[in-house]
Amino acid sequence: MNKTLTLNGAHIHDIPSFYAEVNAVFMANESWRLGESLDAFNDLLYGGFGALAGSEPVTLVWRDAKRSRAALGFEVTRRYYQDKLAQPERFNVAYFQRQLAALENGSGQTYFDILLDIIADHPNITLVMR
């Protein structure tokens, strides 16, 4: 049977609130929470913990996706990259400079776009945006 999980885009206003919603949906029965990390989100979608026990088929419904797209758009993504660049001891500065430059010249991805790519990399997950 296909499992359905629903993200409520009305709850998503920025990156921290995206992860709060992910934790509410995917990690409700866990004693720990997913950190605010694209890598952690990707790992979550592989399954093995939380609402995803394994690689079973899952329909992920993203309600109010248009609102989430705006909330996780250009400005939020720009701040995300600037925060990474402010920590050169922790992050690859050249990589994040390239990402920021691409975003600013209109050819880069927003945080929302990156999330969609991550979801698309998991063939067992069917995304339905409403």
C-alpha positions as CSV (number, residue, x, y, z in Angstrom):
1,M,0.0,0.0,0.0
2,N,1.3,3.5,-0.9
3,K,1.9,5.7,2.1
4,T,0.9,9.4,1.9
5,L,2.6,12.1,3.8
6,T,1.6,15.8,3.7
7,L,3.7,18.9,4.1
8,N,1.6,22.0,4.9
9,G,3.1,24.9,3.0
10,A,1.2,27.3,5.2
11,H,3.5,26.3,8.0
12,I,6.7,27.2,6.0
13,H,7.9,30.7,6.2
14,D,11.7,30.2,6.1
15,I,14.3,27.4,6.3
16,P,13.8,26.7,10.0
17,S,10.1,26.4,9.6
18,F,10.6,24.1,6.7
19,Y,12.5,21.7,8.9
20,A,10.0,22.1,11.7
21,E,7.3,20.9,9.3
22,V,9.5,18.1,8.0
23,N,10.1,17.0,11.6
24,A,6.4,17.2,12.4
25,V,5.5,15.0,9.4
26,F,8.4,12.6,9.1
27,M,9.8,12.4,12.6
28,A,6.7,12.6,14.8
29,N,7.4,9.2,16.4
30,E,11.1,9.7,16.9
31,S,12.8,10.9,20.0
32,W,15.2,13.1,18.0
33,R,14.8,15.7,15.3
34,L,16.3,16.2,11.9
35,G,18.8,19.1,11.7
36,E,18.5,22.1,9.3
37,S,20.6,20.5,6.6
38,L,20.0,19.6,2.9
39,D,22.1,16.5,3.4
40,A,20.0,15.5,6.4
41,F,16.8,16.0,4.4
42,N,18.3,13.8,1.6
43,D,19.3,11.1,4.1
44,L,15.8,11.2,5.6
45,L,14.3,10.4,2.2
46,Y,16.4,7.2,1.9
47,G,14.3,5.8,4.7
48,G,15.2,3.7,7.6
49,F,13.8,6.0,10.3
50,G,10.9,8.2,11.0
51,A,7.8,7.9,8.8
52,L,9.9,6.2,6.1
53,A,10.7,2.7,7.2
54,G,12.5,1.8,3.9
55,S,12.2,2.3,0.2
56,E,8.4,1.7,0.1
57,P,6.4,3.9,-2.3
58,V,5.4,7.2,-0.8
59,T,3.3,10.0,-2.1
60,L,4.4,13.3,-0.7
61,V,1.7,15.9,-0.9
62,W,3.0,19.4,-0.6
63,R,0.0,21.6,0.1
64,D,0.4,25.4,-0.5
65,A,3.5,24.6,-2.5
66,K,3.3,28.0,-4.2
67,R,3.5,29.7,-0.8
68,S,6.5,27.5,0.1
69,R,8.2,28.4,-3.2
70,A,7.9,32.1,-2.3
71,A,9.0,31.5,1.3
72,L,12.0,29.5,0.2
73,G,12.8,31.8,-2.7
74,F,15.5,34.2,-3.7
75,E,16.0,36.2,-0.5
76,V,16.0,33.2,1.8
77,T,18.4,31.4,-0.5
78,R,20.7,34.5,-0.7
79,R,20.9,34.7,3.1
80,Y,21.5,30.9,3.3
81,Y,24.5,31.3,1.0
82,Q,25.8,34.4,2.8
83,D,25.6,32.5,6.1
84,K,27.7,29.7,4.6
85,L,30.2,32.2,3.3
86,A,30.5,33.8,6.7
87,Q,31.8,30.5,8.1
88,P,34.8,29.8,5.8
89,E,36.3,27.4,8.4
90,R,33.2,25.1,8.0
91,F,32.1,25.5,4.4
92,N,33.5,25.4,0.9
93,V,33.7,29.1,0.1
94,A,34.4,28.8,-3.6
95,Y,31.3,26.5,-4.0
96,F,29.0,28.8,-2.1
97,Q,30.4,31.9,-4.0
98,R,29.5,30.1,-7.3
99,Q,26.0,29.2,-6.0
100,L,25.4,32.8,-4.8
101,A,26.6,34.3,-8.1
102,A,24.4,31.9,-10.1
103,L,21.4,32.8,-7.9
104,E,22.1,36.5,-8.3
105,N,22.5,36.3,-12.1
106,G,19.2,34.4,-12.4
107,S,20.6,31.0,-13.4
108,G,20.9,29.5,-9.9
109,Q,18.4,27.5,-7.9
110,T,16.4,28.7,-4.9
111,Y,16.3,26.6,-1.7
112,F,12.9,25.4,-2.8
113,D,14.3,24.3,-6.2
114,I,17.1,22.4,-4.4
115,L,14.5,20.6,-2.2
116,L,12.6,19.6,-5.3
117,D,15.7,18.2,-6.9
118,I,16.5,16.2,-3.7
119,I,13.0,14.8,-3.7
120,A,13.2,13.9,-7.4
121,D,16.4,11.9,-6.7
122,H,14.3,9.4,-4.7
123,P,12.3,7.2,-7.2
124,N,10.1,5.7,-4.5
125,I,8.7,9.2,-3.7
126,T,6.0,10.8,-5.8
127,L,5.7,14.5,-5.2
128,V,2.2,16.0,-5.6
129,M,2.2,19.8,-5.3
130,R,-1.1,21.5,-4.5
